[in-house]
Amino acid sequence: MSFLKSLFGGAKAPAAPAGPLKSLEHAGFTIHATPYQEGGQYQLCGVVEKEIDGVLRSHRFVRADRFPGAEEAADFALVKGQQLIDQQGDTIFK
């Protein structure tokens, strides 16, 4: 019976992590890796945060890259977050 449930969409999807899988400080910003499961793989996703004038600003990014494991997706999300910061700096929040 469980085979039929999974075949017709009745199977439960694994729960997404409750919080960031990994975090990293880079150039005054904090990067949180938040990959999520999509189509049997993990989608590269993350959040870049920085406190500016007492206000915590954040920018969520999602890329088309998918990985077989959450750890690998999280590692690449941290790298992509660093690239975004290096390229855009504070303008990432505009």
PDB file of N, CA, C and O in Angstrom:
ATOM      1  N   MET A   1       0.812  -1.195   0.000  1.00  0.00           N
ATOM      2  CA  MET A   1       0.000   0.000   0.000  1.00  0.00           C
ATOM      3  C   MET A   1       0.858   1.264   0.000  1.00  0.00           C
ATOM      4  O   MET A   1       0.503   2.253  -0.641  1.00  0.00           O
ATOM      5  N   SER A   2       1.994   1.237   0.720  1.00  0.00           N
ATOM      6  CA  SER A   2       2.836   2.430   0.758  1.00  0.00           C
ATOM      7  C   SER A   2       3.408   2.749  -0.615  1.00  0.00           C
ATOM      8  O   SER A   2       3.668   3.911  -0.929  1.00  0.00           O
ATOM      9  N   PHE A   3       3.604   1.718  -1.436  1.00  0.00           N
ATOM     10  CA  PHE A   3       4.077   1.959  -2.799  1.00  0.00           C
ATOM     11  C   PHE A   3       3.061   2.777  -3.580  1.00  0.00           C
ATOM     12  O   PHE A   3       3.429   3.709  -4.295  1.00  0.00           O
ATOM     13  N   LEU A   4       1.780   2.434  -3.448  1.00  0.00           N
ATOM     14  CA  LEU A   4       0.741   3.177  -4.152  1.00  0.00           C
ATOM     15  C   LEU A   4       0.634   4.603  -3.642  1.00  0.00           C
ATOM     16  O   LEU A   4       0.409   5.531  -4.419  1.00  0.00           O
ATOM     17  N   LYS A   5       0.797   4.780  -2.324  1.00  0.00           N
ATOM     18  CA  LYS A   5       0.766   6.140  -1.781  1.00  0.00           C
ATOM     19  C   LYS A   5       1.875   6.990  -2.371  1.00  0.00           C
ATOM     20  O   LYS A   5       1.644   8.131  -2.773  1.00  0.00           O
ATOM     21  N   SER A   6       3.094   6.431  -2.425  1.00  0.00           N
ATOM     22  CA  SER A   6       4.215   7.209  -2.952  1.00  0.00           C
ATOM     23  C   SER A   6       4.050   7.449  -4.448  1.00  0.00           C
ATOM     24  O   SER A   6       4.465   8.487  -4.965  1.00  0.00           O
ATOM     25  N   LEU A   7       3.447   6.494  -5.139  1.00  0.00           N
ATOM     26  CA  LEU A   7       3.236   6.632  -6.579  1.00  0.00           C
ATOM     27  C   LEU A   7       2.263   7.754  -6.893  1.00  0.00           C
ATOM     28  O   LEU A   7       2.431   8.468  -7.882  1.00  0.00           O
ATOM     29  N   PHE A   8       1.242   7.915  -6.052  1.00  0.00           N
ATOM     30  CA  PHE A   8       0.216   8.920  -6.314  1.00  0.00           C
ATOM     31  C   PHE A   8       0.324  10.149  -5.419  1.00  0.00           C
ATOM     32  O   PHE A   8      -0.651  10.879  -5.241  1.00  0.00           O
ATOM     33  N   GLY A   9       1.496  10.373  -4.863  1.00  0.00           N
ATOM     34  CA  GLY A   9       1.734  11.603  -4.117  1.00  0.00           C
ATOM     35  C   GLY A   9       1.260  11.590  -2.682  1.00  0.00           C
ATOM     36  O   GLY A   9       1.167  12.652  -2.066  1.00  0.00           O
ATOM     37  N   GLY A  10       0.957  10.434  -2.123  1.00  0.00           N
ATOM     38  CA  GLY A  10       0.478  10.374  -0.757  1.00  0.00           C
ATOM     39  C   GLY A  10       1.578  10.214   0.275  1.00  0.00           C
ATOM     40  O   GLY A  10       1.313  10.269   1.476  1.00  0.00           O
ATOM     41  N   ALA A  11       2.808  10.017  -0.176  1.00  0.00           N
ATOM     42  CA  ALA A  11       3.913   9.825   0.771  1.00  0.00           C
ATOM     43  C   ALA A  11       4.323  11.161   1.368  1.00  0.00           C
ATOM     44  O   ALA A  11       4.248  12.201   0.714  1.00  0.00           O
ATOM     45  N   LYS A  12       4.757  11.115   2.618  1.00  0.00           N
ATOM     46  CA  LYS A  12       5.224  12.333   3.284  1.00  0.00           C
ATOM     47  C   LYS A  12       6.596  12.715   2.752  1.00  0.00           C
ATOM     48  O   LYS A  12       7.469  11.865   2.577  1.00  0.00           O
ATOM     49  N   ALA A  13       6.770  14.000   2.501  1.00  0.00           N
ATOM     50  CA  ALA A  13       8.089  14.507   2.114  1.00  0.00           C
ATOM     51  C   ALA A  13       8.918  14.684   3.379  1.00  0.00           C
ATOM     52  O   ALA A  13       8.372  15.048   4.421  1.00  0.00           O
ATOM     53  N   PRO A  14      10.217  14.437   3.314  1.00  0.00           N
ATOM     54  CA  PRO A  14      11.055  14.661   4.494  1.00  0.00           C
ATOM     55  C   PRO A  14      10.985  16.125   4.931  1.00  0.00           C
ATOM     56  O   PRO A  14      10.923  17.030   4.098  1.00  0.00           O
ATOM     57  N   ALA A  15      10.995  16.340   6.212  1.00  0.00           N
ATOM     58  CA  ALA A  15      10.899  17.696   6.752  1.00  0.00           C
ATOM     59  C   ALA A  15      12.159  18.486   6.434  1.00  0.00           C
ATOM     60  O   ALA A  15      13.266  17.949   6.451  1.00  0.00           O
ATOM     61  N   ALA A  16      11.974  19.763   6.146  1.00  0.00           N
ATOM     62  CA  ALA A  16      13.099  20.668   5.920  1.00  0.00           C
ATOM     63  C   ALA A  16      13.740  20.980   7.263  1.00  0.00           C
ATOM     64  O   ALA A  16      13.069  20.926   8.294  1.00  0.00           O
ATOM     65  N   PRO A  17      15.029  21.306   7.267  1.00  0.00           N
ATOM     66  CA  PRO A  17      15.664  21.677   8.532  1.00  0.00           C
ATOM     67  C   PRO A  17      14.930  22.862   9.166  1.00  0.00           C
ATOM     68  O   PRO A  17      14.473  23.763   8.463  1.00  0.00           O
ATOM     69  N   ALA A  18      14.821  22.856  10.494  1.00  0.00           N
ATOM     70  CA  ALA A  18      14.100  23.905  11.202  1.00  0.00           C
ATOM     71  C   ALA A  18      14.806  25.252  11.088  1.00  0.00           C
ATOM     72  O   ALA A  18      14.151  26.295  11.089  1.00  0.00           O
ATOM     73  N   GLY A  19      16.119  25.240  10.990  1.00  0.00           N
ATOM     74  CA  GLY A  19      16.886  26.475  10.882  1.00  0.00           C
ATOM     75  C   GLY A  19      17.988  26.303   9.858  1.00  0.00           C
ATOM     76  O   GLY A  19      18.004  25.321   9.116  1.00  0.00           O
ATOM     77  N   PRO A  20      18.901  27.245   9.813  1.00  0.00           N
ATOM     78  CA  PRO A  20      20.002  27.122   8.850  1.00  0.00           C
ATOM     79  C   PRO A  20      20.826  25.868   9.116  1.00  0.00           C
ATOM     80  O   PRO A  20      21.076  25.502  10.264  1.00  0.00           O
ATOM     81  N   LEU A  21      21.238  25.225   8.046  1.00  0.00           N
ATOM     82  CA  LEU A  21      22.062  24.032   8.173  1.00  0.00           C
ATOM     83  C   LEU A  21      23.481  24.417   8.603  1.00  0.00           C
ATOM     84  O   LEU A  21      24.091  23.748   9.437  1.00  0.00           O
ATOM     85  N   LYS A  22      23.990  25.496   8.025  1.00  0.00           N
ATOM     86  CA  LYS A  22      25.322  26.025   8.359  1.00  0.00           C
ATOM     87  C   LYS A  22      25.268  27.540   8.264  1.00  0.00           C
ATOM     88  O   LYS A  22      24.441  28.099   7.544  1.00  0.00           O
ATOM     89  N   SER A  23      26.160  28.201   8.999  1.00  0.00           N
ATOM     90  CA  SER A  23      26.266  29.659   8.939  1.00  0.00           C
ATOM     91  C   SER A  23      27.731  30.050   8.879  1.00  0.00           C
ATOM     92  O   SER A  23      28.609  29.290   9.288  1.00  0.00           O
ATOM     93  N   LEU A  24      27.987  31.257   8.358  1.00  0.00           N
ATOM     94  CA  LEU A  24      29.345  31.742   8.166  1.00  0.00           C
ATOM     95  C   LEU A  24      29.353  33.257   8.232  1.00  0.00           C
ATOM     96  O   LEU A  24      28.453  33.907   7.701  1.00  0.00           O
ATOM     97  N   GLU A  25      30.366  33.827   8.883  1.00  0.00           N
ATOM     98  CA  GLU A  25      30.579  35.277   8.887  1.00  0.00           C
ATOM     99  C   GLU A  25      31.533  35.613   7.751  1.00  0.00           C
ATOM    100  O   GLU A  25      32.547  34.940   7.567  1.00  0.00           O
ATOM    101  N   HIS A  26      31.206  36.671   6.978  1.00  0.00           N
ATOM    102  CA  HIS A  26      32.066  37.072   5.866  1.00  0.00           C
ATOM    103  C   HIS A  26      31.929  38.582   5.661  1.00  0.00           C
ATOM    104  O   HIS A  26      30.844  39.068   5.343  1.00  0.00           O
ATOM    105  N   ALA A  27      33.008  39.314   5.839  1.00  0.00           N
ATOM    106  CA  ALA A  27      33.080  40.753   5.577  1.00  0.00           C
ATOM    107  C   ALA A  27      31.970  41.543   6.281  1.00  0.00           C
ATOM    108  O   ALA A  27      31.417  42.481   5.706  1.00  0.00           O
ATOM    109  N   GLY A  28      31.648  41.170   7.509  1.00  0.00           N
ATOM    110  CA  GLY A  28      30.623  41.886   8.257  1.00  0.00           C
ATOM    111  C   GLY A  28      29.214  41.392   8.000  1.00  0.00           C
ATOM    112  O   GLY A  28      28.272  41.916   8.595  1.00  0.00           O
ATOM    113  N   PHE A  29      29.037  40.423   7.155  1.00  0.00           N
ATOM    114  CA  PHE A  29      27.749  39.825   6.842  1.00  0.00           C
ATOM    115  C   PHE A  29      27.681  38.432   7.472  1.00  0.00           C
ATOM    116  O   PHE A  29      28.710  37.833   7.781  1.00  0.00           O
ATOM    117  N   THR A  30      26.482  37.934   7.655  1.00  0.00           N
ATOM    118  CA  THR A  30      26.282  36.551   8.079  1.00  0.00           C
ATOM    119  C   THR A  30      25.552  35.831   6.953  1.00  0.00           C
ATOM    120  O   THR A  30      24.550  36.323   6.433  1.00  0.00           O
ATOM    121  N   ILE A  31      26.059  34.672   6.586  1.00  0.00           N
ATOM    122  CA  ILE A  31      25.441  33.857   5.549  1.00  0.00           C
ATOM    123  C   ILE A  31      24.879  32.609   6.221  1.00  0.00           C
ATOM    124  O   ILE A  31      25.587  31.929   6.963  1.00  0.00           O
ATOM    125  N   HIS A  32      23.621  32.311   5.964  1.00  0.00           N
ATOM    126  CA  HIS A  32      22.978  31.109   6.479  1.00  0.00           C
ATOM    127  C   HIS A  32      22.627  30.219   5.284  1.00  0.00           C
ATOM    128  O   HIS A  32      21.938  30.659   4.365  1.00  0.00           O
ATOM    129  N   ALA A  33      23.092  28.987   5.296  1.00  0.00           N
ATOM    130  CA  ALA A  33      22.740  28.018   4.262  1.00  0.00           C
ATOM    131  C   ALA A  33      21.422  27.368   4.644  1.00  0.00           C
ATOM    132  O   ALA A  33      21.301  26.788   5.723  1.00  0.00           O
ATOM    133  N   THR A  34      20.431  27.464   3.761  1.00  0.00           N
ATOM    134  CA  THR A  34      19.102  26.919   4.038  1.00  0.00           C
ATOM    135  C   THR A  34      18.600  26.074   2.865  1.00  0.00           C
ATOM    136  O   THR A  34      17.530  26.351   2.324  1.00  0.00           O
ATOM    137  N   PRO A  35      19.356  25.048   2.464  1.00  0.00           N
ATOM    138  CA  PRO A  35      18.887  24.233   1.336  1.00  0.00           C
ATOM    139  C   PRO A  35      17.583  23.525   1.685  1.00  0.00           C
ATOM    140  O   PRO A  35      17.307  23.238   2.850  1.00  0.00           O
ATOM    141  N   TYR A  36      16.793  23.252   0.661  1.00  0.00           N
ATOM    142  CA  TYR A  36      15.545  22.531   0.874  1.00  0.00           C
ATOM    143  C   TYR A  36      15.415  21.429  -0.161  1.00  0.00           C
ATOM    144  O   TYR A  36      16.005  21.494  -1.239  1.00  0.00           O
ATOM    145  N   GLN A  37      14.638  20.422   0.183  1.00  0.00           N
ATOM    146  CA  GLN A  37      14.496  19.288  -0.710  1.00  0.00           C
ATOM    147  C   GLN A  37      13.500  19.606  -1.813  1.00  0.00           C
ATOM    148  O   GLN A  37      12.413  20.130  -1.569  1.00  0.00           O
ATOM    149  N   GLU A  38      13.901  19.276  -3.027  1.00  0.00           N
ATOM    150  CA  GLU A  38      13.078  19.535  -4.206  1.00  0.00           C
ATOM    151  C   GLU A  38      13.359  18.435  -5.218  1.00  0.00           C
ATOM    152  O   GLU A  38      14.492  18.291  -5.678  1.00  0.00           O
ATOM    153  N   GLY A  39      12.367  17.679  -5.560  1.00  0.00           N
ATOM    154  CA  GLY A  39      12.523  16.651  -6.587  1.00  0.00           C
ATOM    155  C   GLY A  39      13.562  15.593  -6.242  1.00  0.00           C
ATOM    156  O   GLY A  39      14.271  15.121  -7.131  1.00  0.00           O
ATOM    157  N   GLY A  40      13.666  15.217  -4.991  1.00  0.00           N
ATOM    158  CA  GLY A  40      14.605  14.183  -4.587  1.00  0.00           C
ATOM    159  C   GLY A  40      16.030  14.666  -4.389  1.00  0.00           C
ATOM    160  O   GLY A  40      16.906  13.879  -4.030  1.00  0.00           O
ATOM    161  N   GLN A  41      16.275  15.948  -4.619  1.00  0.00           N
ATOM    162  CA  GLN A  41      17.599  16.522  -4.395  1.00  0.00           C
ATOM    163  C   GLN A  41      17.447  17.767  -3.534  1.00  0.00           C
ATOM    164  O   GLN A  41      16.334  18.138  -3.161  1.00  0.00           O
ATOM    165  N   TYR A  42      18.563  18.410  -3.218  1.00  0.00           N
ATOM    166  CA  TYR A  42      18.537  19.607  -2.385  1.00  0.00           C
ATOM    167  C   TYR A  42      18.872  20.839  -3.212  1.00  0.00           C
ATOM    168  O   TYR A  42      19.901  20.901  -3.885  1.00  0.00           O
ATOM    169  N   GLN A  43      17.980  21.813  -3.143  1.00  0.00           N
ATOM    170  CA  GLN A  43      18.100  23.066  -3.884  1.00  0.00           C
ATOM    171  C   GLN A  43      19.032  24.013  -3.128  1.00  0.00           C
ATOM    172  O   GLN A  43      18.920  24.156  -1.911  1.00  0.00           O
ATOM    173  N   LEU A  44      19.950  24.659  -3.849  1.00  0.00           N
ATOM    174  CA  LEU A  44      20.844  25.635  -3.239  1.00  0.00           C
ATOM    175  C   LEU A  44      20.031  26.864  -2.845  1.00  0.00           C
ATOM    176  O   LEU A  44      19.382  27.487  -3.685  1.00  0.00           O
ATOM    177  N   CYS A  45      20.075  27.205  -1.560  1.00  0.00           N
ATOM    178  CA  CYS A  45      19.312  28.327  -1.040  1.00  0.00           C
ATOM    179  C   CYS A  45      20.033  28.866   0.190  1.00  0.00           C
ATOM    180  O   CYS A  45      20.644  28.108   0.943  1.00  0.00           O
ATOM    181  N   GLY A  46      19.957  30.169   0.386  1.00  0.00           N
ATOM    182  CA  GLY A  46      20.587  30.755   1.556  1.00  0.00           C
ATOM    183  C   GLY A  46      20.060  32.139   1.847  1.00  0.00           C
ATOM    184  O   GLY A  46      19.258  32.691   1.094  1.00  0.00           O
ATOM    185  N   VAL A  47      20.529  32.698   2.965  1.00  0.00           N
ATOM    186  CA  VAL A  47      20.139  34.041   3.392  1.00  0.00           C
ATOM    187  C   VAL A  47      21.404  34.791   3.780  1.00  0.00           C
ATOM    188  O   VAL A  47      22.250  34.275   4.510  1.00  0.00           O
ATOM    189  N   VAL A  48      21.520  36.023   3.278  1.00  0.00           N
ATOM    190  CA  VAL A  48      22.614  36.921   3.650  1.00  0.00           C
ATOM    191  C   VAL A  48      22.020  37.990   4.558  1.00  0.00           C
ATOM    192  O   VAL A  48      21.015  38.614   4.216  1.00  0.00           O
ATOM    193  N   GLU A  49      22.646  38.203   5.724  1.00  0.00           N
ATOM    194  CA  GLU A  49      22.147  39.183   6.684  1.00  0.00           C
ATOM    195  C   GLU A  49      23.255  40.142   7.108  1.00  0.00           C
ATOM    196  O   GLU A  49      24.438  39.801   7.131  1.00  0.00           O
ATOM    197  N   LYS A  50      22.817  41.363   7.444  1.00  0.00           N
ATOM    198  CA  LYS A  50      23.738  42.352   8.001  1.00  0.00           C
ATOM    199  C   LYS A  50      22.915  43.389   8.754  1.00  0.00           C
ATOM    200  O   LYS A  50      21.838  43.790   8.314  1.00  0.00           O
ATOM    201  N   GLU A  51      23.440  43.813   9.891  1.00  0.00           N
ATOM    202  CA  GLU A  51      22.781  44.878  10.634  1.00  0.00           C
ATOM    203  C   GLU A  51      23.295  46.212  10.117  1.00  0.00           C
ATOM    204  O   GLU A  51      24.497  46.477  10.143  1.00  0.00           O
ATOM    205  N   ILE A  52      22.375  47.050   9.647  1.00  0.00           N
ATOM    206  CA  ILE A  52      22.715  48.368   9.110  1.00  0.00           C
ATOM    207  C   ILE A  52      21.885  49.403   9.863  1.00  0.00           C
ATOM    208  O   ILE A  52      20.655  49.347   9.842  1.00  0.00           O
ATOM    209  N   ASP A  53      22.542  50.333  10.518  1.00  0.00           N
ATOM    210  CA  ASP A  53      21.873  51.385  11.309  1.00  0.00           C
ATOM    211  C   ASP A  53      20.879  50.791  12.305  1.00  0.00           C
ATOM    212  O   ASP A  53      19.778  51.313  12.476  1.00  0.00           O
ATOM    213  N   GLY A  54      21.269  49.707  12.955  1.00  0.00           N
ATOM    214  CA  GLY A  54      20.426  49.101  13.980  1.00  0.00           C
ATOM    215  C   GLY A  54      19.295  48.229  13.455  1.00  0.00           C
ATOM    216  O   GLY A  54      18.500  47.707  14.237  1.00  0.00           O
ATOM    217  N   VAL A  55      19.215  48.064  12.127  1.00  0.00           N
ATOM    218  CA  VAL A  55      18.151  47.250  11.526  1.00  0.00           C
ATOM    219  C   VAL A  55      18.786  46.040  10.852  1.00  0.00           C
ATOM    220  O   VAL A  55      19.709  46.178  10.049  1.00  0.00           O
ATOM    221  N   LEU A  56      18.287  44.862  11.184  1.00  0.00           N
ATOM    222  CA  LEU A  56      18.794  43.639  10.559  1.00  0.00           C
ATOM    223  C   LEU A  56      18.170  43.505   9.177  1.00  0.00           C
ATOM    224  O   LEU A  56      16.957  43.352   9.038  1.00  0.00           O
ATOM    225  N   ARG A  57      19.019  43.564   8.167  1.00  0.00           N
ATOM    226  CA  ARG A  57      18.565  43.435   6.770  1.00  0.00           C
ATOM    227  C   ARG A  57      18.890  42.023   6.304  1.00  0.00           C
ATOM    228  O   ARG A  57      19.895  41.449   6.725  1.00  0.00           O
ATOM    229  N   SER A  58      18.053  41.455   5.440  1.00  0.00           N
ATOM    230  CA  SER A  58      18.323  40.121   4.929  1.00  0.00           C
ATOM    231  C   SER A  58      17.928  40.013   3.458  1.00  0.00           C
ATOM    232  O   SER A  58      17.021  40.696   2.982  1.00  0.00           O
ATOM    233  N   HIS A  59      18.629  39.145   2.767  1.00  0.00           N
ATOM    234  CA  HIS A  59      18.387  38.880   1.353  1.00  0.00           C
ATOM    235  C   HIS A  59      18.420  37.371   1.153  1.00  0.00           C
ATOM    236  O   HIS A  59      19.437  36.732   1.427  1.00  0.00           O
ATOM    237  N   ARG A  60      17.329  36.801   0.683  1.00  0.00           N
ATOM    238  CA  ARG A  60      17.262  35.358   0.419  1.00  0.00           C
ATOM    239  C   ARG A  60      17.629  35.121  -1.031  1.00  0.00           C
ATOM    240  O   ARG A  60      17.164  35.826  -1.926  1.00  0.00           O
ATOM    241  N   PHE A  61      18.464  34.124  -1.255  1.00  0.00           N
ATOM    242  CA  PHE A  61      18.822  33.764  -2.627  1.00  0.00           C
ATOM    243  C   PHE A  61      18.571  32.277  -2.859  1.00  0.00           C
ATOM    244  O   PHE A  61      18.796  31.445  -1.979  1.00  0.00           O
ATOM    245  N   VAL A  62      18.106  31.969  -4.048  1.00  0.00           N
ATOM    246  CA  VAL A  62      17.860  30.600  -4.480  1.00  0.00           C
ATOM    247  C   VAL A  62      18.485  30.460  -5.855  1.00  0.00           C
ATOM    248  O   VAL A  62      18.285  31.312  -6.720  1.00  0.00           O
ATOM    249  N   ARG A  63      19.227  29.410  -6.058  1.00  0.00           N
ATOM    250  CA  ARG A  63      19.864  29.160  -7.340  1.00  0.00           C
ATOM    251  C   ARG A  63      19.345  27.852  -7.914  1.00  0.00           C
ATOM    252  O   ARG A  63      18.788  27.026  -7.191  1.00  0.00           O
ATOM    253  N   ALA A  64      19.525  27.669  -9.189  1.00  0.00           N
ATOM    254  CA  ALA A  64      19.023  26.479  -9.885  1.00  0.00           C
ATOM    255  C   ALA A  64      19.800  25.217  -9.543  1.00  0.00           C
ATOM    256  O   ALA A  64      19.348  24.111  -9.839  1.00  0.00           O
ATOM    257  N   ASP A  65      20.960  25.371  -8.924  1.00  0.00           N
ATOM    258  CA  ASP A  65      21.813  24.220  -8.617  1.00  0.00           C
ATOM    259  C   ASP A  65      21.126  23.283  -7.630  1.00  0.00           C
ATOM    260  O   ASP A  65      20.540  23.720  -6.640  1.00  0.00           O
ATOM    261  N   ARG A  66      21.211  21.985  -7.922  1.00  0.00           N
ATOM    262  CA  ARG A  66      20.687  20.956  -7.027  1.00  0.00           C
ATOM    263  C   ARG A  66      21.778  19.943  -6.734  1.00  0.00           C
ATOM    264  O   ARG A  66      22.637  19.665  -7.571  1.00  0.00           O
ATOM    265  N   PHE A  67      21.724  19.392  -5.516  1.00  0.00           N
ATOM    266  CA  PHE A  67      22.762  18.471  -5.052  1.00  0.00           C
ATOM    267  C   PHE A  67      22.105  17.246  -4.425  1.00  0.00           C
ATOM    268  O   PHE A  67      20.976  17.326  -3.943  1.00  0.00           O
ATOM    269  N   PRO A  68      22.804  16.116  -4.430  1.00  0.00           N
ATOM    270  CA  PRO A  68      22.228  14.904  -3.850  1.00  0.00           C
ATOM    271  C   PRO A  68      22.103  14.951  -2.323  1.00  0.00           C
ATOM    272  O   PRO A  68      21.259  14.258  -1.756  1.00  0.00           O
ATOM    273  N   GLY A  69      22.926  15.755  -1.656  1.00  0.00           N
ATOM    274  CA  GLY A  69      22.889  15.818  -0.200  1.00  0.00           C
ATOM    275  C   GLY A  69      22.742  17.238   0.316  1.00  0.00           C
ATOM    276  O   GLY A  69      23.157  18.194  -0.339  1.00  0.00           O
ATOM    277  N   ALA A  70      22.143  17.369   1.505  1.00  0.00           N
ATOM    278  CA  ALA A  70      21.936  18.680   2.115  1.00  0.00           C
ATOM    279  C   ALA A  70      23.258  19.345   2.484  1.00  0.00           C
ATOM    280  O   ALA A  70      23.401  20.559   2.336  1.00  0.00           O
ATOM    281  N   GLU A  71      24.232  18.560   2.965  1.00  0.00           N
ATOM    282  CA  GLU A  71      25.533  19.116   3.359  1.00  0.00           C
ATOM    283  C   GLU A  71      26.235  19.767   2.166  1.00  0.00           C
ATOM    284  O   GLU A  71      26.770  20.870   2.274  1.00  0.00           O
ATOM    285  N   GLU A  72      26.224  19.077   1.043  1.00  0.00           N
ATOM    286  CA  GLU A  72      26.869  19.604  -0.158  1.00  0.00           C
ATOM    287  C   GLU A  72      26.167  20.883  -0.629  1.00  0.00           C
ATOM    288  O   GLU A  72      26.827  21.850  -1.009  1.00  0.00           O
ATOM    289  N   ALA A  73      24.849  20.886  -0.605  1.00  0.00           N
ATOM    290  CA  ALA A  73      24.091  22.078  -0.998  1.00  0.00           C
ATOM    291  C   ALA A  73      24.394  23.236  -0.050  1.00  0.00           C
ATOM    292  O   ALA A  73      24.507  24.381  -0.487  1.00  0.00           O
ATOM    293  N   ALA A  74      24.525  22.945   1.240  1.00  0.00           N
ATOM    294  CA  ALA A  74      24.830  23.982   2.221  1.00  0.00           C
ATOM    295  C   ALA A  74      26.225  24.565   1.988  1.00  0.00           C
ATOM    296  O   ALA A  74      26.415  25.779   2.064  1.00  0.00           O
ATOM    297  N   ASP A  75      27.187  23.707   1.708  1.00  0.00           N
ATOM    298  CA  ASP A  75      28.550  24.186   1.442  1.00  0.00           C
ATOM    299  C   ASP A  75      28.578  25.137   0.251  1.00  0.00           C
ATOM    300  O   ASP A  75      29.219  26.186   0.305  1.00  0.00           O
ATOM    301  N   PHE A  76      27.888  24.773  -0.814  1.00  0.00           N
ATOM    302  CA  PHE A  76      27.868  25.629  -2.002  1.00  0.00           C
ATOM    303  C   PHE A  76      27.059  26.902  -1.769  1.00  0.00           C
ATOM    304  O   PHE A  76      27.355  27.932  -2.374  1.00  0.00           O
ATOM    305  N   ALA A  77      26.039  26.854  -0.902  1.00  0.00           N
ATOM    306  CA  ALA A  77      25.275  28.056  -0.568  1.00  0.00           C
ATOM    307  C   ALA A  77      26.165  29.073   0.143  1.00  0.00           C
ATOM    308  O   ALA A  77      26.042  30.275  -0.091  1.00  0.00           O
ATOM    309  N   LEU A  78      27.054  28.601   1.003  1.00  0.00           N
ATOM    310  CA  LEU A  78      27.979  29.510   1.687  1.00  0.00           C
ATOM    311  C   LEU A  78      28.938  30.161   0.695  1.00  0.00           C
ATOM    312  O   LEU A  78      29.233  31.352   0.799  1.00  0.00           O
ATOM    313  N   VAL A  79      29.419  29.384  -0.259  1.00  0.00           N
ATOM    314  CA  VAL A  79      30.314  29.921  -1.293  1.00  0.00           C
ATOM    315  C   VAL A  79      29.572  30.950  -2.147  1.00  0.00           C
ATOM    316  O   VAL A  79      30.109  32.021  -2.429  1.00  0.00           O
ATOM    317  N   LYS A  80      28.351  30.634  -2.556  1.00  0.00           N
ATOM    318  CA  LYS A  80      27.560  31.565  -3.372  1.00  0.00           C
ATOM    319  C   LYS A  80      27.251  32.834  -2.585  1.00  0.00           C
ATOM    320  O   LYS A  80      27.281  33.928  -3.148  1.00  0.00           O
ATOM    321  N   GLY A  81      26.958  32.706  -1.297  1.00  0.00           N
ATOM    322  CA  GLY A  81      26.718  33.885  -0.470  1.00  0.00           C
ATOM    323  C   GLY A  81      27.938  34.792  -0.396  1.00  0.00           C
ATOM    324  O   GLY A  81      27.807  36.016  -0.438  1.00  0.00           O
ATOM    325  N   GLN A  82      29.126  34.197  -0.287  1.00  0.00           N
ATOM    326  CA  GLN A  82      30.363  34.987  -0.279  1.00  0.00           C
ATOM    327  C   GLN A  82      30.544  35.717  -1.607  1.00  0.00           C
ATOM    328  O   GLN A  82      30.955  36.878  -1.626  1.00  0.00           O
ATOM    329  N   GLN A  83      30.244  35.052  -2.703  1.00  0.00           N
ATOM    330  CA  GLN A  83      30.351  35.692  -4.021  1.00  0.00           C
ATOM    331  C   GLN A  83      29.395  36.875  -4.133  1.00  0.00           C
ATOM    332  O   GLN A  83      29.769  37.933  -4.638  1.00  0.00           O
ATOM    333  N   LEU A  84      28.175  36.698  -3.669  1.00  0.00           N
ATOM    334  CA  LEU A  84      27.199  37.793  -3.716  1.00  0.00           C
ATOM    335  C   LEU A  84      27.678  38.997  -2.912  1.00  0.00           C
ATOM    336  O   LEU A  84      27.571  40.137  -3.364  1.00  0.00           O
ATOM    337  N   ILE A  85      28.203  38.737  -1.724  1.00  0.00           N
ATOM    338  CA  ILE A  85      28.709  39.821  -0.879  1.00  0.00           C
ATOM    339  C   ILE A  85      29.883  40.522  -1.549  1.00  0.00           C
ATOM    340  O   ILE A  85      29.932  41.751  -1.586  1.00  0.00           O
ATOM    341  N   ASP A  86      30.828  39.753  -2.078  1.00  0.00           N
ATOM    342  CA  ASP A  86      32.005  40.344  -2.725  1.00  0.00           C
ATOM    343  C   ASP A  86      31.630  41.165  -3.951  1.00  0.00           C
ATOM    344  O   ASP A  86      32.270  42.177  -4.234  1.00  0.00           O
ATOM    345  N   GLN A  87      30.607  40.744  -4.677  1.00  0.00           N
ATOM    346  CA  GLN A  87      30.200  41.442  -5.890  1.00  0.00           C
ATOM    347  C   GLN A  87      29.286  42.622  -5.622  1.00  0.00           C
ATOM    348  O   GLN A  87      29.391  43.645  -6.299  1.00  0.00           O
ATOM    349  N   GLN A  88      28.378  42.501  -4.637  1.00  0.00           N
ATOM    350  CA  GLN A  88      27.344  43.520  -4.463  1.00  0.00           C
ATOM    351  C   GLN A  88      27.449  44.315  -3.165  1.00  0.00           C
ATOM    352  O   GLN A  88      26.928  45.428  -3.088  1.00  0.00           O
ATOM    353  N   GLY A  89      28.104  43.776  -2.152  1.00  0.00           N
ATOM    354  CA  GLY A  89      28.207  44.494  -0.886  1.00  0.00           C
ATOM    355  C   GLY A  89      26.842  44.849  -0.322  1.00  0.00           C
ATOM    356  O   GLY A  89      25.912  44.047  -0.406  1.00  0.00           O
ATOM    357  N   ASP A  90      26.707  46.040   0.252  1.00  0.00           N
ATOM    358  CA  ASP A  90      25.453  46.462   0.862  1.00  0.00           C
ATOM    359  C   ASP A  90      24.332  46.663  -0.154  1.00  0.00           C
ATOM    360  O   ASP A  90      23.162  46.676   0.228  1.00  0.00           O
ATOM    361  N   THR A  91      24.655  46.817  -1.426  1.00  0.00           N
ATOM    362  CA  THR A  91      23.599  47.005  -2.431  1.00  0.00           C
ATOM    363  C   THR A  91      22.753  45.751  -2.625  1.00  0.00           C
ATOM    364  O   THR A  91      21.724  45.801  -3.300  1.00  0.00           O
ATOM    365  N   ILE A  92      23.164  44.648  -2.054  1.00  0.00           N
ATOM    366  CA  ILE A  92      22.373  43.409  -2.142  1.00  0.00           C
ATOM    367  C   ILE A  92      20.996  43.597  -1.519  1.00  0.00           C
ATOM    368  O   ILE A  92      20.067  42.863  -1.856  1.00  0.00           O
ATOM    369  N   PHE A  93      20.843  44.571  -0.611  1.00  0.00           N
ATOM    370  CA  PHE A  93      19.578  44.780   0.085  1.00  0.00           C
ATOM    371  C   PHE A  93      18.662  45.765  -0.612  1.00  0.00           C
ATOM    372  O   PHE A  93      17.579  46.059  -0.107  1.00  0.00           O
ATOM    373  N   LYS A  94      19.063  46.270  -1.739  1.00  0.00           N
ATOM    374  CA  LYS A  94      18.222  47.267  -2.450  1.00  0.00           C
ATOM    375  C   LYS A  94      17.386  46.625  -3.506  1.00  0.00           C
ATOM    376  O   LYS A  94      16.628  47.309  -4.193  1.00  0.00           O
TER     377      LYS A  94
END
